[in-house]
Amino acid sequence: MILADTLAQACGDDPGVACRNVYDWTGNAALAEVANWLVDVPLRIVLILLVAWVATRIARRIIRRTARRLATSADEGALGKVGQKAVVGAAAPDPVRVYARMGALENVLGSVVSTIIWVIAGLVALGELNINLGPLIAGAGIAGVALGFGAQQVVRDYLSGVFIVSEDQFGPGDTIDLQDVSGTVEAVSLRSTKVRDVDGVLWTVANGEILKVGNATKGWSRSKLDVSVAYGTDLRRAMDVVQEVGDGLRADPDWEMDVLEPPDMWGIQHLAADGVTIRLVLKVRPGRQYAVTRELQLRIAERLEDEGIEIPFPQRTLWLRNPEDESALTGEPGAADGEAPT
C-alpha cells in the first residue's frame, strides 16, 4: 500500500511506463518523477499533437469533398431534369467559378475546423502538464462573449459570404442589383463585395448588409423590346415586321449564339396617347441582353423606316380662343365696345 501511494505520489494516479519502470528499478520517487517529466509527459504531448495533425488532415479531406459538392450543387440544380431544355447552353457550370467557390469554401471551413482541433489539442496538452485549466477556460469564455458582442457584425458578414459563395448567388463579372447599388461585380470575398456602377464608381458592400440581390446574368436573360407605332398603322403588318427583324437577328451568324430561342411576339402591350406599343421578347445568353436589345432597336428602326411605318412622337392639339368671338357668342360687352376683355 505504501509502495502504491509513493508511486502515485511520484507518477500520478495513472503512471506512465517510464515512470513506473524507473521506480521499479530504483525505488526512488524523485528519479521516477524526473522520468515522468522527461519521457512520459513529452510522449503523451507528442501523441496528442500527432492525433491532432491526423485529425486535421482527415477533416480537410472531408471538407474538400464537401466544398466540391456545395460548389457544384447550385449549377446542378439549374440543370435539373425539369426545365433542362429551357436553360441549355446558358446555365452550364463555369469551371472557373466552380473551382473558385470550392477554394474559398475549403479555406474557410478548413481554417475553422483546424482552429477548433488545435485549440482542443492545446488544452489537452496543457492538462498533461498539470496546469489548472479552469481559470483559463473561464477567462477565455468571458473574452469570447465580449468579442462576440463586439464582432457580431463581422461574423454576420463572413457567414453571409459563405452562403453567397456556396450558393453562387453572384460572382465576378455578373450584373447585379442590390437595391441601393447596381452594377458589375468586380470581386467577391467572404467579408464584402465590390460593385462597379455605370458611372465607374466602385462600391464596397458588406455581405451582411445584402438582404436582396437581383442577378441579371444568371442562367439566362431576356431582351425585352417595346416598339411604338402611330395610330392608323396596320398593326398586324407592324407586328409581322418586328417579328421578322427578330428572326433575322437570331439567324445572323454574329448573333445566333446569343439568342437561345426564337423571338416571341407578345403583341399589343399599351394603347398610349401617342401610339400603340408592340412588345417583342427574346431569351438570350446571360449578360448579352443589353447588346442584343441595342442591335435589335437599330434594325427595327431601319426596317420601319423602309416599310413606311411611322414611329409616333408626342402631338397635341391647341385651341386658340379670341376674346371678341367669345363676347359675341355670350352677348357680353367685349373689346368691340371699348371694354377690356375679361
N, C-alpha and C positions, 0 to 999 in steps of 0.2 A: 504493500500500500504506500509505504514511504517512497519506494522507488518510482511508482507511478506518479505520485504527487510531484516528486522532484523533476521527472521527465516532463510532466505537464507544465511545470513552472518554467522550465528551460525552453521547451519547444512548443508550448501551447497545447490546447485540447486536441488538436489534430496534427501531431508531429509529422514532419516530413521524413523522407527516407534518410537523407544525410544527417539530420539532427539525431534521429533515433540510433543510427548506426554508430555515430561518433560517441553518443552517450553510452551505448552498449559496450563499445571498445574501451573507452577511457573511464567511464563512470564520472566524468567531470561535466557538471551542468554548464559551466562557463564556456568550455570548448564546444559543447553541443549547441549552445545559443549562438556562438560565433558561426558555426557551420550552418545553422539555420538561416542566418542573415546573409552569409556569403554564397550559399548554394541553393537552399530550398526556396527562399523568397524570390531571388532573381529568376530561378527556373519557372516558378509559378507566374511571375510577371511576364516573362518571355512567352510562356504558353498562352496567357491571356491576350497578349498583343498579337500572337500568331493566329489565334482564333478570330480576333477582330479583323485581321487582314484578310483571312479566308472568307469571313462573312461579308466583308466589303466587296471582294471580288465577285462572290456569288450574287450579292444584291445588285451590283452594277450590271451583271449579265442579264438578270431578270428585268431590270429597268430598261436596258437596251431593247429587249424584245417587246416590252410593254410600250415603250415610246414609239417603236416602229408601227405597232398596231394602232396606237392612238393617232399617229401622224397620217395614216392611210385610211382611217375609218370614215372621215368626212368625205373624202374623194370616192370611196367605195359606195357610200350612201347616195352620193349624187348620181352614180351609175347603177342604181338599183334595178331590179328586174322590171318594176313598174316605172314607165316613163323613160326607159333606157334609150329608146329611139329618139325621143324628143331632144336629148342633150348630146347625142352622139357627135363627137368631134369638138364639143365645146367644154365639157366638164371632165375631160380626161385628166388624171392626176399629173401634175407637173413634177418630174423627178427632183428638180432643184428645190422647189418649195417643200416637197415631202422630206427630203434629207435635212433641209434647214430646220424644219419643225422638229424632226426627230433629234437633231443635235441639241437644240435648245431645251427640249424636254429632258433629254438624257442628262444634260449638265445640271439642270435644276434639281431633278429628283435624285440624281446621284450625289450631289452635294448635301442635300438634306439627309438622306439615309446614311451617308458616310459620317456626317457630323454626329448623328444620333448614336451610331455604333461606337465611334471612338470616344464619345463622352461617357458612355456606359463602361467601356473598357478602362478608361482612365479612372473612373470611380472605383471599379473593382480592384484595379491595381493599387490605388491608394489604400483600400481596405486591407490589402495584403501587407502593407507597411504599418498596420495598426494605427492608422490615422482616424480620428473620430470624424466621420462624415456628416454627422447630424448638423452641427453649426454651418458647415459648408453648403449642405443641401438647402438649409433654411435660408441662408444668405442668398444663394442662387435663385431660390424661389421668389424672394422679395424683389431682387433685381429683375427677374423675369417679368413679374407683374408690372413693375414700374416701366420697364422697357416696352411691354405690351401696350400699355396705355399711351405711351409717347409715340410709338411707331406703328400704331394700328392702321394709319393711312398707308404707310409704306407696305405693310403686309397685305392690305387690300389691293394695292396696285400690283404687287407681284402675283397674288392669286388670280386676279383678273387677267394678267398677262399670260399665265399658264393656260387658262381656258381659251384665250384668244388664239394662242399658238396651236394648242392641241386640236381645237375645232376648226382651225384655218378660217376664221371669220374674215380676215383680210390679210394681205401681205404686201411687200414692196411692189410698186407698180400698179396697184389697184386704185380705182377712183371711188372714194367713199364719201359719205355724208354723215357727220357726227352731230347734226343739228346746228351747233354753233359754228362749226368749222367743216368745210368741204374742200376736197382737192385730191391730189395724188399722194399716196403713201410712199415715203422715201425710206423709212426704217421702222422696224418694229422690234422692241426689246421687251423683256418681262416687266420693266418699270414704266415705260412710256412709249408713245407712238408719235412719229414725226410726219406731218402732213404739209405738203406744199400747195397753197391755194392758187387760183387762177391769176392773181396779181403777183405771184412769185414770193409771197410771204411764207416763211417756214414756221409752222405751228407745232409746238411740243405739247402733247396732251397726255396727262397721267392716265394709265389704263383703268384705274379705279373710278375715274370720272366718266368713262364711256358707258352710258346706260342704253343707248340705242345707236345702231350703226346701219347705214344703208350702203350696200356694196353694188356699184353699177357695173362691175367687171367680174362677176362671179357666175360661172356656169355658162350662161348665155345672156345676151342683152337684146333689147328691142329698139328698133328705129321707128319712131312714130312721126308721121308727116301729115300735117293739115294743109290742104290746098283750098284756097278760096276762089270761087268763080262768080262772075256777075250774074244778077238775076236776068232771066231771058236766055241764058245759055242752055243748050241741050245737055241736061245733067247726065244722062246715060252715056252720051258720047264723051263727055268730060271724064267720067269715071273710067271708061274704056281706055282713054288716052293715058291717064295716070297709071292704070294697071299695066299698060304696055311699056311704059317707061320703067316701072319697077321690074317687070320681067326681063327687059333688056339689060338692066343693071346686073341682075343675077346671072344672065348668060354671058356677060362680059368676062373674059379670062382674067382681067385685072381685079375683078371684084367677086368672082364666083366662090372663092374660098371664104369670103367674109359673110355672105348671105347663106344661112343654113337651110332655109325653107322657102318655098315660093311665096312671093308677096301676097298679103291678104288684104283685099279691099273691104273695109268696114262700111263704106257707103257714106250717106249724108250724116254729118256729125252735128252741125249747127245751121240754123236759119237766122243769120245775123241781120243787122240793119243794112249793111252794105253789100252782102253777098251770101252765098251758100258755101259752107265748108265741107270738103270731102276728106276723109281720113284713109290713109294707106299705112299699113304696119308691116315691118319686116323683122324676122328673127335673125339676129346676126351674132357673130363671134363676140365674146366679152371684150369690151373696151373699144370696139370698132363702130359702135352705133353713131358716134358723132361724125366720123369721117363719111360713113355711108349716108347719113342724113344730109350733109352738105353737098355731096355729089348728086344725090337724088334731087335736091332742090334746084340745083343748076340745070339738070337735064329736064326736069318738069317745066321750069320757066322757059327754056328754049323751045320745048315741044309745044307748049300752049301758045307761044307767040307764032310759031309756024302754022298751027291749026287755026289761028284767029280767035282763040278763046280768050276773053278778057279777064284779067286779074283785077278785081274791083279795088277802088280806092274810096276813101270817105267822101261822100257827097251830101250836100244839104240844100234844101230849097228855102230861099229867103223871100219874105213878103215885105215890100216897102210900102208903107202907108203914107198917104198925102192928107194932111190935116184939113185942107179945103174940101176934099172929097168926103171926108167923114162928116164935116159940118153940113154939107148939102144933103147927105143921107139922113142925118138926125134932125135937121131943121134948126139947129142951134146956130147963133151968130159966130162967124169964123173970121178968117183973115180977110175975106172979101168985104166984110162990113167995117173993116178998120180995127177989128179987135185982134189981139194976140191969141194964137191958138193955145188951147189948154192941153 
